């Protein structure tokens, strides 16, 4: 029996009869992390890491059957050993290790190797078969350390405060937003947030994670506050009536895609800050090497060219069609 | 280079016109004159002669980053800009060397007579002595094409501010055939007329498309109507006995059109005519298709001259008897134009210039009918110009309007997709469309790029990613399911195309989500339009 099969519902483990991050409704889903393209609504049972449970409940509904396990703890289902290991992508993100009759598979979900100061730090997991994301699987994607980027953001914010101009920064409501809030210099000014982000902040705080003070930007906040504030908005909220209340602001976008000028110009952002929750090219290659795996299956991103490159490097790599990496799902969530 | 890189960063960091002008002004106030001159040249699409091919740049960049060339190409297609791709592959560490913009350019120019190995050494050294932004700019000095949202107009505004001169003066001075090698900042912008380049054209006055009901335009007698000819907008200049022909793209094309040499035979001198370059044979005005045969030819054989004789249909007169008359009302300029053409006619029997005649009309309704039938006159539509208006520079609203015939449209199926460049890199934006043939197969008939919103491009990109059948380098063939309405201005027979037709100005009008592929048009539908 195969340990993992690639089916039209998602990655399937026949001996345990469970799916990993499936995109169609199934009975039992193992979930790598809370983003909408991985944790979809409508499965009967969910299993994720403990710190992902409140996130999943917040997004999918408190009535759903969602069970948590600590990182590293083995769960046995029909003789299959299943365990979750930190992926460093966002809080509660995990790589899922599946071991059956001595054969080990790891499903990476989304990951980054750099420590961002908030998400549980990525740990390499030895395996025979590694199913990996490759969102940024081209050599042009090489990240600058977080420290430098955050210092760029701080300078931009401080300059805007001096110019009495609101600073609007776009970031996904789950993960990126909290990473920024946790890292920027909050002595520069107040941090105001979009509603979807503030709700997620509450979820983080309910888990005992301490974040600097933030305030939901609503009618109660005086407009004079805007000019000093760092306003964290979701990408989808730019152009909405909520964002229209903020006048004459400088717009910064925080994303790995900002590495390419064309992407930034398309977004109409004044500044693009290259900060990603995904591994860059060196990060991907380093992670793959660290697994010791010979068989690599890139799932989303530049899968074809990435696989071709890995094959030239002596791996047995094969791209897999999945439905991950769909931004629209994350936007709909907001 | 530091100062130029700082200017670039400032321009690149804002989408606001006011801030861009401020950045340019402060640069023009402080930079070295020769650097300023080069900056103006680069931002107006002039670059030093290429001394290193882009193929070599690609090869060396791939080699330097230790990646196979196919992967470099893949990255290039995603980034959409060669200079940027190379800069993204550059190392974070570098050994800073400070040279001015002009110095770098001079060194690049000096590579001309060097061996490939020496060129390589120079380029690799440059890449390791500059930071990422500077590597990008350095590469752009070789590849050209600064797309940083600085229009000619913006630069004109900034220079006008710094030099305290009228914008129209600056706009005029920036026109024409100059390069930083044959002029100075002083001479280009400040010196008086005597030193000015003899060939220098005036900025073209460009019209917006009519955006209101023609009935609301007021008194018909205030407006001059004429056909909007489908050729190449041109400026014909004669000064001190020399003839210069400029195309709208600011290209000097005199030698491609020897028809106009005959103007040297008359004593009449010192004039500049704005008109449309067309093919005009004994049978009258020919379609753009005929003119296409003459485009871009450096030498013109007798046969081509005979088969595709070129003429200019004259719209306007900008300089008369050595005087810039752009400030005069249109009606007066047209009168002078008629006089000039009549005088030329009496000296030259086979004058290659014709007056683009005014269309007489008494009310807007009758003009609307004329517009609808403009294609029969081989025109794209009509032009409406305020009789009392002066000749402006650049695209200005209010006094000149183009009023085009409604385009042809056809529903077509998307067959191939390719990634875009620049602002649209990473998205599939260049598509090939097909219509049905009698045997039930699809035949590609046109490519089209623009016409969809960014959101739609994104959606189509997702479709392409999920429905790729085959990959041919950057091009993908996709499952033929999506239907688009394609609009175009003209259609001609063509032996070079599989569909046997060629379209003029094809673009995507809208996405027909309501239609299935089988409901798209047929080749027969398309060919029917040939007979119109």
HADDOCK unambig.tbl for C-alpha pairs under 7 A between the chains (distance, minus, plus):
assign (segid A and resid 138 and name CA) (segid B and resid 75 and name CA) 6.17 0.50 0.50
assign (segid A and resid 139 and name CA) (segid B and resid 89 and name CA) 6.75 0.50 0.50
assign (segid A and resid 140 and name CA) (segid B and resid 75 and name CA) 6.64 0.50 0.50
assign (segid A and resid 140 and name CA) (segid B and resid 85 and name CA) 6.63 0.50 0.50
assign (segid A and resid 140 and name CA) (segid B and resid 88 and name CA) 5.09 0.50 0.50
assign (segid A and resid 140 and name CA) (segid B and resid 89 and name CA) 5.26 0.50 0.50
assign (segid A and resid 260 and name CA) (segid B and resid 79 and name CA) 6.20 0.50 0.50
assign (segid A and resid 262 and name CA) (segid B and resid 422 and name CA) 5.03 0.50 0.50
assign (segid A and resid 262 and name CA) (segid B and resid 423 and name CA) 3.91 0.50 0.50
assign (segid A and resid 262 and name CA) (segid B and resid 424 and name CA) 6.03 0.50 0.50
assign (segid A and resid 262 and name CA) (segid B and resid 425 and name CA) 5.82 0.50 0.50
assign (segid A and resid 263 and name CA) (segid B and resid 423 and name CA) 6.35 0.50 0.50
assign (segid A and resid 265 and name CA) (segid B and resid 423 and name CA) 5.78 0.50 0.50
assign (segid A and resid 266 and name CA) (segid B and resid 423 and name CA) 5.48 0.50 0.50
assign (segid A and resid 266 and name CA) (segid B and resid 424 and name CA) 6.85 0.50 0.50
assign (segid A and resid 268 and name CA) (segid B and resid 15 and name CA) 6.92 0.50 0.50
assign (segid A and resid 270 and name CA) (segid B and resid 13 and name CA) 5.05 0.50 0.50
assign (segid A and resid 270 and name CA) (segid B and resid 14 and name CA) 4.58 0.50 0.50
assign (segid A and resid 270 and name CA) (segid B and resid 15 and name CA) 5.90 0.50 0.50
assign (segid A and resid 271 and name CA) (segid B and resid 13 and name CA) 5.53 0.50 0.50
